[in-house]
Amino acid sequence: MFAESSSVPQLGLQQQPTLYTEIGDHQVDHGKDAPAEIKALADPIASSGTGAAERESGGGTLADPATELLDINHATAEELEQLPGIGPVLAGRIVETRDRLGGFRNIEQLSEVEGIGEATLERLRPLLRVEPAG
């Protein structure tokens, strides 16, 4: 029915995402300047285990995670949305769970939030801290 064409790329199942863009005959390398989310997509180990709720939630990036950890007991939903993989839906669920529990006692309690699995928890752990609620 369809003729095979050499202009249609044949993608193999093992092909990995790239950190460059082809524009005409040129390649623009995004490797060192790529956002963390793009680098995570190119790394099959880092991106494995992402659940549907995490993918649907969007999410931003933390402004400068090296200088300040986000306190999950006092962060607003808007601040939580700046974390990688946390969009408005998950941020709202984190706040609801925090309110229901009277505050988080430890970071592991984030696993009680619907849509936060082990992979997300491990990705967020170095960006968070827990101060007593109150």
Summary of the structure (lengths in Angstrom):
residues: 134
radius of gyration: 18.9
end to end distance: 68.1
largest distance: 68.1
contacts: 315
relative contact order: 0.15
helix: 37%
strand: 9%
